[in-house]
Amino acid sequence: MLPQHCVRILRPTILLTRTSRCFSSPSETIRTQYSNVDQREVENLSKQSSEWWDPQGPTRGLHAMNSLRVPLIRDGLIATGAVDRSLIQKPNVLESLNILEVGCGGGILTEALAKLHSNVVGIDPSEKLISVAKEHAKESATLRPEHLQYHVETIEQHAAKHAERYDAVVASEVLEHVNDKVAFVEQCLAALKPGGSMFLTTINKTTPSWLGAIVAAEQIFHLVPEGTHDWDKFISPLDLQRILSSYNCTTILVHGMFYQFWSNQWCWTKNTEINYALHAVKVKEQ
């Protein structure tokens, strides 16, 4: 748990107007059919599959990040009126909500959302990581099978079959690995219901982000394997908001995130120069 002074629950004030656990077979077309999937990125992340669920391994920062991103998603959905008011203080707060996590990896965030009783679908182009996610989910005694699905798919493939299905779409620590961010956001929003929420966490494109996320994290302290990040693929909050706005989405929250690597803890901060979180809502047609 983070120290009390480090965790601040974010509650935007703007209010806007089930399935069983099943796993798809790997698609052989994923590697070549969509230019937005960088196979080098997939292979690099897949190399960490055996250690994905080690909270002290190379993905320890993702495990620790759940202390911020789970409340971000939960409270964002409460604030926008998606959550039944009778469930707000209950463990099953996200009961009956449909959530898509794009680029779910081995399921660290996916499982956490499923434990709040939402119906979560996790998709990822990595067969190895989806296999890890499946196996870990089977071993969990606290997960209800009907709350979780995994598919080896791209967002393009999934959105084509599930247009405007989800109450929320989540892409956490994914956008910095994507080639065409406009196309990626467009497809995520195609799967989102009007009035639904898009949650993103990613890395800003600044000199501090290059020093922090690449020089320090990869080359000096070896917090993640070298080559995990490409500075050219980072994006500023303003540019991301512009993309979202062009697809009729209103950004209601942008907040900085700071990683205390020496203690493996994340804190909210006003500074967005390195990591940041964004919550946007897809505006309903009048």
C-alpha positions as CSV (number, residue, x, y, z in Angstrom):
1,M,0.0,0.0,0.0
2,L,1.2,3.5,-0.6
3,P,1.6,6.0,2.3
4,Q,-1.5,8.0,2.9
5,H,0.1,11.2,1.7
6,C,1.0,9.6,-1.6
7,V,-2.5,8.4,-2.6
8,R,-5.2,10.8,-3.6
9,I,-8.4,9.5,-4.9
10,L,-9.4,11.4,-8.1
11,R,-13.1,12.1,-8.4
12,P,-14.0,14.3,-11.4
13,T,-17.1,16.2,-10.8
14,I,-18.4,16.2,-14.4
15,L,-21.5,14.0,-14.7
16,L,-22.4,12.8,-18.2
17,T,-25.5,12.0,-19.6
18,R,-21.5,-11.3,-18.9
19,T,-20.1,-13.6,-20.1
20,S,-18.2,-16.8,-19.1
21,R,-14.5,-17.0,-19.1
22,C,-13.5,-18.2,-22.5
23,F,-10.3,-17.9,-24.4
24,S,-9.8,-17.5,-28.1
25,S,-7.4,-19.5,-30.3
26,P,-4.3,-17.5,-31.4
27,S,-4.7,-15.8,-34.7
28,E,-1.8,-16.3,-37.2
29,T,-2.7,-13.1,-39.0
30,I,-2.0,-10.8,-36.1
31,R,1.7,-10.4,-36.8
32,T,1.4,-9.1,-40.3
33,Q,-2.2,-8.0,-41.0
34,Y,-2.1,-4.7,-38.9
35,S,0.7,-2.2,-39.3
36,N,-0.1,-0.8,-35.8
37,V,1.3,-3.9,-34.2
38,D,5.1,-3.6,-34.0
39,Q,6.3,-7.2,-33.9
40,R,9.6,-6.1,-32.3
41,E,7.6,-4.6,-29.4
42,V,5.5,-7.7,-29.0
43,E,8.6,-10.0,-29.0
44,N,10.4,-7.7,-26.5
45,L,7.5,-7.7,-24.0
46,S,6.9,-11.4,-24.6
47,K,10.4,-12.1,-23.3
48,Q,9.2,-11.1,-19.9
49,S,6.3,-13.6,-19.9
50,S,7.9,-16.0,-17.4
51,E,8.3,-13.3,-14.8
52,W,5.2,-11.3,-15.5
53,W,3.5,-12.2,-12.2
54,D,6.7,-11.8,-10.1
55,P,5.9,-8.6,-8.0
56,Q,9.7,-8.1,-7.6
57,G,10.6,-8.9,-11.2
58,P,10.8,-6.7,-14.4
59,T,7.1,-5.9,-14.2
60,R,7.2,-4.8,-10.5
61,G,6.4,-1.3,-11.6
62,L,3.1,-2.4,-13.2
63,H,2.1,-4.4,-10.1
64,A,2.7,-1.3,-8.0
65,M,0.8,0.9,-10.5
66,N,-2.4,-0.9,-9.7
67,S,-2.6,1.2,-6.5
68,L,-3.3,4.2,-8.7
69,R,-4.9,2.9,-11.8
70,V,-7.5,0.8,-10.2
71,P,-8.9,3.7,-8.1
72,L,-8.6,5.9,-11.2
73,I,-10.9,3.6,-13.2
74,R,-13.2,2.9,-10.3
75,D,-13.7,6.5,-9.2
76,G,-13.9,7.7,-12.8
77,L,-16.8,5.4,-13.5
78,I,-18.5,6.5,-10.3
79,A,-18.0,10.1,-11.2
80,T,-19.5,9.8,-14.7
81,G,-22.6,7.9,-13.3
82,A,-21.8,4.5,-14.8
83,V,-21.8,2.8,-11.4
84,D,-25.1,2.0,-9.6
85,R,-25.2,4.3,-6.6
86,S,-26.1,1.3,-4.3
87,L,-22.7,-0.3,-5.1
88,I,-20.4,2.6,-4.6
89,Q,-19.1,1.5,-1.2
90,K,-19.3,-2.2,-1.9
91,P,-16.6,-4.7,-3.0
92,N,-18.6,-5.4,-6.2
93,V,-18.6,-1.7,-7.1
94,L,-18.2,-2.4,-10.9
95,E,-20.9,-5.1,-11.0
96,S,-22.3,-5.6,-14.5
97,L,-20.0,-3.0,-16.2
98,N,-18.3,-4.2,-19.4
99,I,-14.6,-3.2,-19.6
100,L,-12.1,-3.8,-22.3
101,E,-8.4,-3.7,-21.5
102,V,-6.3,-3.3,-24.7
103,G,-2.8,-4.6,-24.5
104,C,-3.5,-6.4,-21.3
105,G,-0.2,-8.3,-21.2
106,G,-0.3,-11.0,-18.6
107,G,-3.4,-9.6,-16.9
108,I,-2.1,-7.6,-13.9
109,L,-4.7,-4.9,-14.3
110,T,-7.3,-7.1,-15.9
111,E,-7.5,-9.4,-12.9
112,A,-7.7,-6.4,-10.5
113,L,-10.7,-5.0,-12.4
114,A,-12.4,-8.4,-12.5
115,K,-12.1,-8.7,-8.7
116,L,-14.4,-5.6,-8.5
117,H,-17.0,-7.8,-10.4
118,S,-16.8,-6.0,-13.7
119,N,-17.0,-8.1,-16.9
120,V,-13.5,-7.7,-18.2
121,V,-12.1,-8.6,-21.6
122,G,-8.4,-8.5,-22.0
123,I,-6.8,-8.5,-25.5
124,D,-3.2,-8.6,-26.5
125,P,-1.3,-9.6,-29.7
126,S,1.2,-11.7,-27.7
127,E,0.3,-15.3,-27.5
128,K,2.9,-15.9,-24.7
129,L,1.4,-13.1,-22.5
130,I,-2.2,-14.2,-23.0
131,S,-1.1,-17.8,-22.1
132,V,0.4,-16.4,-18.9
133,A,-2.8,-14.5,-18.2
134,K,-5.0,-17.5,-18.7
135,E,-2.9,-19.8,-16.5
136,H,-2.7,-17.2,-13.7
137,A,-6.5,-16.6,-13.8
138,K,-7.1,-20.4,-13.5
139,E,-5.0,-20.5,-10.4
140,S,-6.7,-17.6,-8.7
141,A,-9.1,-18.5,-5.8
142,T,-10.5,-15.0,-5.7
143,L,-11.7,-14.6,-9.3
144,R,-15.1,-15.5,-10.5
145,P,-14.8,-17.2,-13.9
146,E,-17.7,-15.3,-15.4
147,H,-15.9,-12.0,-14.9
148,L,-12.9,-12.5,-17.2
149,Q,-12.1,-13.3,-20.8
150,Y,-8.8,-13.2,-22.7
151,H,-8.3,-13.1,-26.4
152,V,-5.2,-13.0,-28.6
153,E,-6.4,-10.1,-30.7
154,T,-5.5,-6.6,-31.9
155,I,-7.9,-3.8,-31.1
156,E,-8.7,-3.5,-34.8
157,Q,-9.9,-7.1,-34.9
158,H,-11.8,-6.8,-31.6
159,A,-13.5,-3.5,-32.4
160,A,-14.7,-4.8,-35.7
161,K,-16.7,-7.5,-33.9
162,H,-17.8,-5.5,-30.8
163,A,-18.7,-2.0,-31.8
164,E,-19.9,0.3,-29.0
165,R,-20.1,-2.6,-26.5
166,Y,-18.0,-1.4,-23.6
167,D,-18.7,1.0,-20.7
168,A,-15.0,1.6,-20.4
169,V,-11.9,0.9,-22.5
170,V,-8.5,0.9,-20.8
171,A,-5.1,1.2,-22.4
172,S,-2.5,1.3,-19.6
173,E,1.2,1.5,-20.5
174,V,0.4,0.6,-24.1
175,L,0.3,3.8,-26.2
176,E,4.1,4.3,-25.9
177,H,4.5,1.0,-27.8
178,V,2.0,1.9,-30.6
179,N,3.0,3.1,-34.1
180,D,-0.1,4.9,-35.2
181,K,-1.7,6.5,-32.2
182,V,-4.6,8.1,-34.1
183,A,-5.7,4.8,-35.6
184,F,-5.2,3.1,-32.2
185,V,-7.4,5.6,-30.3
186,E,-10.0,5.5,-33.1
187,Q,-10.3,1.7,-32.8
188,C,-10.5,1.9,-29.0
189,L,-13.3,4.4,-29.2
190,A,-15.1,2.3,-31.8
191,A,-15.5,-0.3,-29.1
192,L,-16.7,2.2,-26.5
193,K,-20.4,3.0,-25.9
194,P,-21.4,6.7,-26.2
195,G,-21.1,8.1,-22.8
196,G,-18.5,5.5,-21.9
197,S,-15.0,6.2,-20.5
198,M,-11.5,5.9,-22.0
199,F,-8.7,5.5,-19.5
200,L,-5.1,5.8,-20.6
201,T,-1.8,5.9,-18.8
202,T,1.4,6.5,-20.8
203,I,4.6,8.6,-21.0
204,N,5.0,12.2,-22.1
205,K,7.4,13.1,-24.8
206,T,9.8,15.4,-23.0
207,T,13.5,15.5,-22.1
208,P,12.7,14.4,-18.5
209,S,10.8,11.4,-19.9
210,W,13.8,10.4,-22.0
211,L,16.1,10.8,-18.9
212,G,13.7,9.0,-16.6
213,A,12.1,6.3,-18.6
214,I,15.0,5.3,-20.8
215,V,18.4,6.5,-19.4
216,A,17.6,6.0,-15.7
217,A,15.0,3.1,-15.9
218,E,16.7,1.1,-18.6
219,Q,20.4,2.0,-18.8
220,I,21.4,3.0,-15.3
221,F,19.1,1.2,-12.8
222,H,17.9,-1.6,-15.1
223,L,14.3,-1.3,-13.7
224,V,13.1,-2.7,-17.1
225,P,15.0,-4.4,-19.9
226,E,16.8,-2.1,-22.3
227,G,14.8,-1.4,-25.4
228,T,11.5,-1.5,-23.6
229,H,10.8,2.1,-24.6
230,D,11.3,4.2,-27.7
231,W,11.2,8.0,-27.0
232,D,9.9,8.7,-30.5
233,K,6.7,6.8,-29.6
234,F,6.0,8.9,-26.5
235,I,3.1,11.4,-26.7
236,S,2.2,14.6,-24.8
237,P,-1.0,14.9,-22.9
238,L,-2.0,17.8,-25.2
239,D,-1.5,15.8,-28.4
240,L,-3.4,12.9,-26.9
241,Q,-6.3,15.3,-26.0
242,R,-6.3,16.6,-29.5
243,I,-6.7,13.1,-30.9
244,L,-9.5,12.3,-28.5
245,S,-11.3,15.6,-29.2
246,S,-11.2,14.9,-33.0
247,Y,-13.2,11.7,-32.2
248,N,-15.8,13.6,-30.1
249,C,-14.4,12.8,-26.7
250,T,-14.1,15.2,-23.8
251,T,-11.1,14.9,-21.6
252,I,-12.1,15.3,-17.9
253,L,-8.9,14.5,-16.1
254,V,-5.2,14.6,-16.7
255,H,-2.9,13.8,-13.8
256,G,0.8,13.2,-13.4
257,M,2.2,10.0,-11.9
258,F,5.5,9.6,-10.2
259,Y,7.3,6.3,-9.7
260,Q,9.4,6.1,-6.5
261,F,11.6,3.2,-7.8
262,W,13.6,2.9,-4.6
263,S,10.4,1.8,-2.8
264,N,8.4,0.5,-5.8
265,Q,5.6,2.9,-5.1
266,W,3.6,5.3,-7.3
267,C,2.2,8.7,-6.3
268,W,-0.1,11.2,-8.0
269,T,1.5,14.5,-8.8
270,K,0.7,17.6,-10.7
271,N,3.8,17.2,-12.8
272,T,3.0,15.4,-16.1
273,E,6.5,15.6,-17.6
274,I,7.1,11.8,-17.4
275,N,4.2,9.6,-16.6
276,Y,0.5,10.7,-16.7
277,A,-3.0,9.3,-16.6
278,L,-5.9,10.6,-18.7
279,H,-9.7,10.0,-18.5
280,A,-11.9,11.0,-21.4
281,V,-15.6,10.4,-22.1
282,K,-17.1,9.7,-25.5
283,V,-19.8,12.3,-26.0
284,K,-23.3,11.0,-26.7
285,E,-24.9,12.1,-29.9
286,Q,-27.7,14.6,-29.5
